[in-house]
């Protein structure tokens, strides 16, 4: 090392050190400026946040690679090593190519995600394999999801590209079901009326019926009898809302309000009944257990 330094004139060495420092400073300044620039751009064009985020990561990656190449070019020893590897190491190139297949696949998948946009920044998504959350970022390699308990899931882009995804944010309206069981002695018409009133009174509920259906007398809330169970008649209400978050809050609120309404009006929500048969020698005894109060 001392011989190499002695062989290089000091002014040449100083110039190379200055060049390397200048390249590193330029990369640092670009990183800070581009972050602020893209952040302001995203605030003005929220609809293109997904593409802009991916473009920012791609541009940053290109700048870092270019900066590394310039630094290598400034150092003669590293330049000769790089030229030797590029010229005569086919085996190393094959190994690097095989090792970078997953990385290249993630980059291509991220490019397709940014172009076709099966989901966007801020969308609430769920994979059929299990993970669910809100999309926070899409990088060259992976996508970041924030779960409901504020954890971060790092999912490679090539994994997402082969997944079946449920995107709750694409549609302007979403629907979920509220199932309630009532006893066989209940007046079903009255129970359905109460359930409709509670759902329609919630501020997050949206009437999804067309104008023609309303003119023909369609109720604001669809409630149907869907099952005659072992101990209850099951009613189902269709809950429409603007998005999945509002729908979940409405679902939780209605569980409470429907229960309280049924209690005030005397509508019974029964628990399961069980009949137990116990064998004692040649004598059989039967016990029937009922988990609700008979009236």
Secondary structure, DSSP 8 states (H G I E B T S, - for coil): -HHHHHHS-HHHHHHHHHHHHHHHHHHHHHHHHHHHHHHHHHHH-GGGHHHHHHHHHHHHHHHHHHHHHHHHHHSHHHHHHHHHHHHH-HHHHHHHHHHTHHHHHHHHHHHHHHHH-SS-TT-EEEETTS-EEEEEEE-SSEEEEE-TTS-EEEEEHHHHHTS-EEETTSSS-EEEEEEEEE-TTS-HHHHHHHHHHHHHHSTT------HHHHHTT--SS-EEEEEE-SS-EEEEEEEEESSHHHHHHHHHHHHHHHHHHHHHHT------EEEEEEEETTEEEEEEEESS---
